[in-house]
Amino acid sequence: MSDASPLLYIGRFAPSPTGLLHFGSLIAAVGSYLQARAVGGRWLLRIEDLDPPRVMPGATDAILSTLEAFGFEWDGEVVYQSERDDAYAQALQALATRGVLYRCNCSRKDIAAQSVVGKAGLIYPGSCRQGPRGSKDEMSWRVRTDGAFIRFEDALQGAVDVDLEREIGDFTVQRADGIFAYHLALVVDDAAAGVTEVVRGYDLLASTAPQIHLQHLLGLPTPRYLHLPIAVNADGDKLSKQTHAPPLDAATRHESLAAALTFLGHPPPAEARGDLRSLWSWAHKAWDEQRIPRRATIQV
């Protein structure tokens, strides 16, 4: 396909190979995939293997195999974050040039002792804004939030207002061990790919304001956002590796896909449930974001 036009929809799915795909992953994949295909757009695949110690051996190959078995077809080559350190380093340098970074040698224990829990975890209290404290050699880079107020309209969840400094705090863009942080890598990669809409789970809604802040600082476009409801168990916990969500099974892919579509407000009719191809054919024609439940969580 030729280079993306500014008018062309570009979506993406970006799993992390810290575990295998499960039903919650399938919901995000289906939502982002059909949102792109419904308007004739592109759907890209990115493997977020940014943190080597957390990558599960064999998970990347398993993710690709599972997506293929379930009938997903992505455009272009798969992007691996582990191969993009140069791009992240350039973005970090651009932030440094703007004077919005500072060194921090606070440990998790230090931060926990001085802060409160906010929407996205502990709110960093700005302890190192005037310079690192103590004598620890390993230091991260943090980006200043300095009263930034982020407002955006989520396509499903509605208006979101975030006082970034008070509700999130100055956040890390490169860890003390040299690994680039999630927010920075994601923003750089989405911009490089020309992503026009980010469709992902509600659990990542709190990540959006820091990412928009980085987009503003780096002069990058802000895509449209749509945060899907996430699947939770009877205890209200998100389906994940930590909550022992079972991995997707290719042997039951037809049933799992039908369940994911139903979860997203598109229950397939009996005549579409005959095989995987019929199910996808129906889903491509039926998809309408207005039918997605406007909720944060749904128990499964």
C-alpha positions as CSV (number, residue, x, y, z in Angstrom):
1,M,0.0,0.0,0.0
2,S,1.2,3.5,-0.7
3,D,2.3,6.0,2.0
4,A,-0.6,7.0,4.3
5,S,-2.6,10.0,3.3
6,P,-3.6,12.4,6.1
7,L,-7.2,11.5,5.4
8,L,-6.6,7.7,5.8
9,Y,-7.5,6.1,9.0
10,I,-4.7,4.3,10.7
11,G,-5.3,2.2,13.8
12,R,-3.1,-0.3,15.6
13,F,-2.9,-3.1,18.1
14,A,0.1,-3.1,20.5
15,P,0.3,-6.2,22.8
16,S,3.1,-6.7,25.2
17,P,4.8,-10.1,25.2
18,T,4.8,-10.4,29.0
19,G,2.3,-13.2,28.6
20,L,-0.1,-14.9,26.1
21,L,-3.2,-13.3,24.6
22,H,-6.4,-13.8,26.6
23,F,-10.1,-12.8,26.2
24,G,-9.3,-9.3,27.4
25,S,-6.6,-9.0,24.7
26,L,-9.1,-10.3,22.1
27,I,-11.6,-7.6,22.9
28,A,-9.0,-4.8,22.3
29,A,-7.8,-6.5,19.1
30,V,-11.3,-6.9,17.7
31,G,-12.4,-3.4,18.6
32,S,-9.3,-1.7,17.1
33,Y,-9.4,-4.0,14.0
34,L,-13.0,-3.5,13.1
35,Q,-12.8,0.2,13.9
36,A,-10.1,0.5,11.2
37,R,-11.6,-1.9,8.7
38,A,-15.1,-0.3,8.9
39,V,-13.7,2.8,7.2
40,G,-11.3,1.0,4.9
41,G,-8.4,2.0,7.0
42,R,-5.1,0.4,7.9
43,W,-4.5,-1.8,11.0
44,L,-0.9,-2.0,12.2
45,L,0.7,-4.4,14.7
46,R,3.3,-3.4,17.2
47,I,5.0,-5.6,19.7
48,E,5.7,-3.6,22.9
49,D,8.8,-5.6,24.0
50,L,10.3,-2.6,25.6
51,D,11.3,-4.2,28.9
52,P,13.4,-7.3,28.3
53,P,13.3,-8.7,31.8
54,R,9.5,-8.9,31.6
55,V,9.3,-10.5,28.2
56,M,8.1,-14.1,28.4
57,P,10.1,-16.5,26.2
58,G,8.1,-17.5,23.1
59,A,5.3,-15.0,23.8
60,T,5.9,-12.9,20.7
61,D,5.7,-15.9,18.3
62,A,2.7,-17.1,20.2
63,I,0.9,-13.8,19.9
64,L,1.5,-13.6,16.1
65,S,0.3,-17.2,15.7
66,T,-2.8,-16.6,17.7
67,L,-3.7,-13.5,15.8
68,E,-3.3,-15.3,12.5
69,A,-5.3,-18.3,13.7
70,F,-8.2,-15.9,14.7
71,G,-8.2,-14.4,11.2
72,F,-6.6,-11.0,11.9
73,E,-4.8,-9.5,8.9
74,W,-2.4,-6.6,9.7
75,D,-0.9,-4.1,7.3
76,G,2.8,-3.7,6.8
77,E,5.6,-5.2,8.8
78,V,5.3,-5.8,12.5
79,V,7.1,-3.1,14.6
80,Y,9.2,-4.2,17.6
81,Q,9.9,-1.5,20.2
82,S,13.1,-3.4,21.2
83,E,14.5,-2.2,17.8
84,R,13.6,1.5,18.2
85,D,15.9,2.8,20.9
86,D,17.4,5.4,18.5
87,A,14.0,7.0,17.8
88,Y,13.3,7.2,21.6
89,A,16.7,8.6,22.3
90,Q,16.1,11.4,19.7
91,A,12.8,12.2,21.4
92,L,14.5,12.3,24.8
93,Q,17.1,14.7,23.4
94,A,14.3,16.9,22.0
95,L,12.7,17.1,25.5
96,A,16.1,17.9,27.1
97,T,16.6,20.7,24.6
98,R,13.3,22.2,25.6
99,G,14.4,22.1,29.2
100,V,11.5,20.0,30.5
101,L,13.5,17.1,31.9
102,Y,15.3,16.5,35.1
103,R,17.2,13.8,36.8
104,C,15.6,11.8,39.6
105,N,17.2,9.2,41.9
106,C,14.1,8.5,44.0
107,S,13.4,4.8,44.7
108,R,9.9,3.4,44.7
109,K,10.2,3.3,48.5
110,D,11.1,7.0,48.6
111,I,8.1,7.9,46.4
112,A,5.7,5.7,48.4
113,A,6.8,7.4,51.6
114,Q,6.0,10.9,50.3
115,S,3.1,10.5,47.9
116,V,-0.5,9.4,47.6
117,V,-2.2,7.2,45.1
118,G,-3.8,8.8,42.1
119,K,-5.5,7.8,38.9
120,A,-2.3,6.1,37.5
121,G,-0.5,5.0,40.6
122,L,1.6,7.0,43.0
123,I,1.6,10.7,42.3
124,Y,5.2,11.8,42.1
125,P,5.7,14.7,44.6
126,G,8.5,16.5,42.7
127,S,11.2,15.6,45.1
128,C,14.1,16.0,42.6
129,R,12.8,19.0,40.7
130,Q,15.6,21.1,42.2
131,G,18.2,18.4,41.8
132,P,18.6,14.8,42.8
133,R,18.6,14.1,46.5
134,G,21.1,11.8,48.2
135,S,24.1,10.0,46.7
136,K,22.5,7.3,44.5
137,D,24.3,7.0,41.2
138,E,21.5,5.5,39.1
139,M,19.0,8.1,37.9
140,S,16.0,8.3,35.7
141,W,14.7,11.1,33.6
142,R,11.4,12.7,34.5
143,V,9.4,15.2,32.4
144,R,8.0,18.3,34.1
145,T,4.2,18.7,34.2
146,D,4.2,22.3,35.6
147,G,0.5,22.9,35.9
148,A,-0.4,21.2,32.6
149,F,-4.1,20.7,32.2
150,I,-5.1,18.1,29.6
151,R,-8.6,18.0,28.2
152,F,-9.8,15.5,25.5
153,E,-12.9,13.9,24.3
154,D,-12.9,10.1,24.4
155,A,-15.1,8.8,21.6
156,L,-16.8,6.3,24.0
157,Q,-16.2,7.5,27.5
158,G,-16.8,11.2,26.9
159,A,-15.0,14.3,28.2
160,V,-11.9,13.8,30.3
161,D,-10.2,16.6,32.2
162,V,-6.9,15.9,34.0
163,D,-4.8,18.3,36.1
164,L,-1.6,16.5,35.2
165,E,0.7,17.9,37.9
166,R,-1.8,17.3,40.7
167,E,-3.3,14.0,39.6
168,I,-0.3,12.3,37.9
169,G,2.8,14.2,38.7
170,D,6.1,14.5,36.8
171,F,6.5,11.1,35.1
172,T,9.4,9.0,34.0
173,V,10.5,9.0,30.3
174,Q,13.6,6.9,30.8
175,R,14.2,4.6,33.8
176,A,17.3,4.5,35.9
177,D,18.4,1.2,34.2
178,G,18.3,3.0,30.8
179,I,15.1,1.5,29.5
180,F,12.8,4.0,27.8
181,A,9.5,4.4,29.5
182,Y,6.1,3.3,28.1
183,H,4.7,6.7,27.6
184,L,7.6,8.0,25.6
185,A,7.9,4.9,23.4
186,L,4.2,4.8,22.6
187,V,3.9,8.4,21.6
188,V,7.0,8.2,19.4
189,D,5.8,5.0,17.7
190,D,2.2,6.2,17.2
191,A,3.4,9.4,15.5
192,A,6.0,7.6,13.4
193,A,3.2,5.2,12.1
194,G,0.7,8.1,11.5
195,V,-1.8,6.6,13.9
196,T,-5.1,8.6,13.6
197,E,-7.0,6.8,16.4
198,V,-6.0,4.8,19.4
199,V,-8.6,2.1,20.3
200,R,-7.7,0.3,23.5
201,G,-9.0,-0.8,26.9
202,Y,-10.5,1.5,29.6
203,D,-7.6,0.5,31.9
204,L,-5.3,2.7,29.8
205,L,-7.5,5.8,30.0
206,A,-5.4,7.2,32.8
207,S,-2.3,6.9,30.5
208,T,-3.8,9.2,27.9
209,A,-3.1,12.6,29.6
210,P,0.6,12.0,30.0
211,Q,0.8,10.8,26.4
212,I,-1.0,13.9,25.2
213,H,1.4,16.1,27.3
214,L,4.4,14.5,25.5
215,Q,2.7,15.0,22.1
216,H,2.4,18.7,22.9
217,L,6.0,19.0,24.1
218,L,7.3,17.1,21.0
219,G,5.1,18.9,18.5
220,L,3.4,15.6,17.5
221,P,-0.3,15.2,16.5
222,T,-2.8,13.9,19.0
223,P,-4.9,11.1,17.6
224,R,-8.6,10.4,18.5
225,Y,-9.0,8.1,21.5
226,L,-11.6,5.4,22.1
227,H,-11.3,3.4,25.3
228,L,-13.3,0.1,25.2
229,P,-14.9,-1.4,28.3
230,I,-12.6,-4.0,29.9
231,A,-13.6,-7.5,30.9
232,V,-13.4,-8.2,34.6
233,N,-14.0,-11.3,36.7
234,A,-16.5,-11.8,39.5
235,D,-14.2,-10.0,41.9
236,G,-14.1,-7.0,39.6
237,D,-10.4,-7.6,38.6
238,K,-9.3,-7.1,35.1
239,L,-8.7,-10.2,33.1
240,S,-4.9,-10.5,32.9
241,K,-2.0,-12.8,33.4
242,Q,-1.9,-11.7,37.1
243,T,-5.5,-12.7,37.6
244,H,-4.8,-16.1,35.8
245,A,-6.9,-15.3,32.7
246,P,-6.6,-18.4,30.4
247,P,-4.8,-17.9,27.1
248,L,-6.8,-17.9,23.9
249,D,-7.2,-21.3,22.3
250,A,-7.2,-21.6,18.5
251,A,-9.4,-24.7,18.8
252,T,-12.3,-22.5,20.2
253,R,-11.5,-19.4,18.2
254,H,-14.9,-19.2,16.6
255,E,-16.7,-19.2,19.9
256,S,-14.2,-16.8,21.4
257,L,-14.6,-14.3,18.6
258,A,-18.4,-14.5,18.8
259,A,-18.1,-13.8,22.6
260,A,-15.8,-10.8,22.0
261,L,-18.2,-9.3,19.4
262,T,-21.1,-9.8,21.8
263,F,-19.1,-8.2,24.6
264,L,-18.6,-5.2,22.3
265,G,-22.4,-4.9,21.6
266,H,-22.4,-6.8,18.3
267,P,-23.9,-10.3,19.0
268,P,-23.7,-12.2,15.8
269,P,-26.9,-13.7,14.4
270,A,-27.2,-17.5,14.0
271,E,-26.5,-17.4,10.3
272,A,-23.1,-15.7,10.9
273,R,-21.9,-18.3,13.4
274,G,-21.2,-21.1,10.9
275,D,-17.5,-20.5,10.6
276,L,-14.7,-18.0,11.2
277,R,-14.9,-16.4,7.7
278,S,-18.7,-15.9,8.0
279,L,-18.3,-14.4,11.4
280,W,-15.7,-11.9,10.2
281,S,-17.7,-11.1,7.1
282,W,-20.7,-10.2,9.2
283,A,-18.7,-8.3,11.7
284,H,-17.1,-6.1,9.0
285,K,-20.5,-5.1,7.7
286,A,-22.2,-4.7,11.1
287,W,-19.6,-2.8,13.0
288,D,-20.8,0.5,14.5
289,E,-19.0,2.2,17.4
290,Q,-22.4,3.5,18.6
291,R,-23.3,0.0,19.6
292,I,-20.3,-0.4,21.9
293,P,-21.4,-0.3,25.6
294,R,-20.5,3.0,27.1
295,R,-19.1,1.5,30.2
296,A,-15.7,1.1,31.9
297,T,-16.0,-2.6,32.8
298,I,-18.2,-5.6,32.0
299,Q,-18.1,-8.8,34.0
300,V,-17.6,-12.0,32.1
